[in-house]
Amino acid sequence: MAANDLYTIKQVFPVLGMTCASCAASAESIVNFQPGVKSASVNYATGNLTVEFEPGRTDVIQLQKAVQSVGYDLLLEDEEQRQEALEAIYAQKYTQLKKKAFWAVLFSLPVVVLGMFAMDMPYANEMMWVFSTPVVIWLGRDFFINAWKQAKYRSANMDTLVALSTGIAYLFSVFNMLFPAFWHKRGLHAHVYFEAAAVVIAFILLGKLLEERAKGSTSSAIRKLMGLQPKTVTVVLADGSLRQTPLDQVIPGDVIQVKPGEKIAVDGIVTSGTSYVDESMLSGEPIPVAKKIAEKVFAGTINQRGAFEFKAINVGKETMLAHIIKMVQDAQGSKAPVQKLVDKIAGIFVPAVMGIATVTFMLWWVLGGENGIVQGLQAAITVLIIACPCALGLATPTAIMVGVGKGAENGILIKDAESLELAKRVTAVVLDKTGTITEGKPLVMNIVWLDNDDTSKNVLLSMEKRSEHPLAGAVVNHFGDLPTIPLSNFESITGKGINARHNNENYFAGSKRLLEENNIRIDVSLQKQAEEWDKLSVTVIWFADSRQALCVIGISDKVKETSAMAVRQMQGMGIELYMLTGDNHATARSISEQTGLRHYKAEVLPQQKADFIKELQGKGKVVAMVGDGINDSAALATADISIAMGKGADIAMDVAKMTIISSDLTRIPQAIRLSEKIVATIRQNLFWAFIYNLIGIPIAAGILYPVNGFLLDPMVAGAAMALSSVSVVSNSLRLKLKK
């Protein structure tokens, strides 16, 4: 196997020229057939192609040519310019659609009035012809152009249905107007359907206008996020002078000045000054966050009161805001499992409808009596008009787009649609303790040394400085600027602690289990102190040489204010909660009592967390894992739904399918409720889209005619078709109003 076969890249490109769900299916299918393409997915609601391919076997130009071969196009602009180019294209498209819909309605009104109330007046047919011709030939020309493109590639879409139905109605009417004797000789009336052709095009243009407007509303969350960064910043130069600099020219290391009320442009660390910053647009938390020297600030947040300067750390695509935008875009463009079935249906829907229309005409011709041909033609036209796969294609992605956007506005980042659909089925949630239930900001309460002898504190500090554990950071902060000393044979023992060598002596820092495994003696006074701290839910760290414990350290980590409320909410939803911690039993018991947790496990190693999740899954439970540290990454990867706390380690956020930016546990039940609402909305949308077609097509074909003589008017079919798409998108938009 060649090296490049192992390497794939994943990219997203806007697809231009799509008009319905079957267009998306057609474009997706052709890309999937290209050599080197591992997977391709076209989302009709977002208008994006997500493709993973081997660059050694194909490239974006080849993919573009493939999409062009079936009548569409790919926008290959750089990501920086793509959004502006897309917005310009969509703005132009929307303006044109607005004009077309306006003129189509204006020209159609006289045709409707003449067709319904003045059919017998002189030259009525000719006047209807004059008014309907610009609607069909000029305002509706895109339907015919697109249908012809599809026909050239032996494909069909919604434009094919519209072009066939209105084209047949128009040509049939022109023939009947010019040659009425053809029918009179056969004892039949020469019907014209100019109003049907004109009004159907007017209704469809109006429906598409409303659909585009509604679809624009579904992606408002992305636009809000993109609008959070300022275009320019004030850079502090080396000589202390200030310079206005375009955002794209800012580099890591630049010092930036922020005044009250200004937006923060990039991620960085405060170097001077203090202030309060509104981070609600990222975290969903309304209370401004205090910022002082060495505190982190993030792009897109707003400075409230004071002025400060900060050093740029992450710029461009590396900022937290850029990552959030990318994650939201990916999630909005991803497909829920239910969408795969819908895509298959949409792919065969148009040819099936054309077949139904043909059979309808044939049955009317054979069984319809003297007016069979005319009524059969009307029924076939109505079938073609009423059967539109758009509502079906919009049902799932619009709900996902709105739901993911709603989540982002509330500080809940969802990585893909699959996890969103699965979240409502969660029956068990496994919680890490530190940084998840607790603040994750451990502080040393006290250190008790054996015989008050702290001569080895430099060794303890030097060891803890080399450890990555959050509790080690608390010890380092406690000792402040104390000098470190050289160590040898430093070793981190997962889940237990660390050891190192200094002056031919071994030292240990960590859990009591670490000391017991190395046969280290613990003095009664230290043991008594440790037991007292255990009762107060204080975490205990031991420090020892190779013979005896030298000191015991009490570290406190406050339980978050919202943790108990979140536990109550989730238990009230019937979800089983489990806390897993590497801490001792006494501390774990105390935390569980404070929060109301019924199940917990103490002194758990990272791999044991993953094993416990597998155990729960083996009992048939759908498990969500919530964590924030590197040691949680294996458990996060094992769980059905993985949720990372946004203020934790990057690796946890990379592995997780959801991220809670604010680290507030109450966002988890909120995310589950959001999942329930989105899945309910998808089901409603699909129900109405299927019911619409299941009821509409037989009625359009004339199934009620033998019963009560009812034959659906093509104009009514056109209005129903337009309204079906609008109703689905509007139903999805209701998610924005829900709390």
Summary of the structure (lengths in Angstrom):
residues: 739
radius of gyration: 33.5
end to end distance: 52.4
largest distance: 122.1
contacts: 2618
relative contact order: 0.10
helix: 55%
strand: 18%
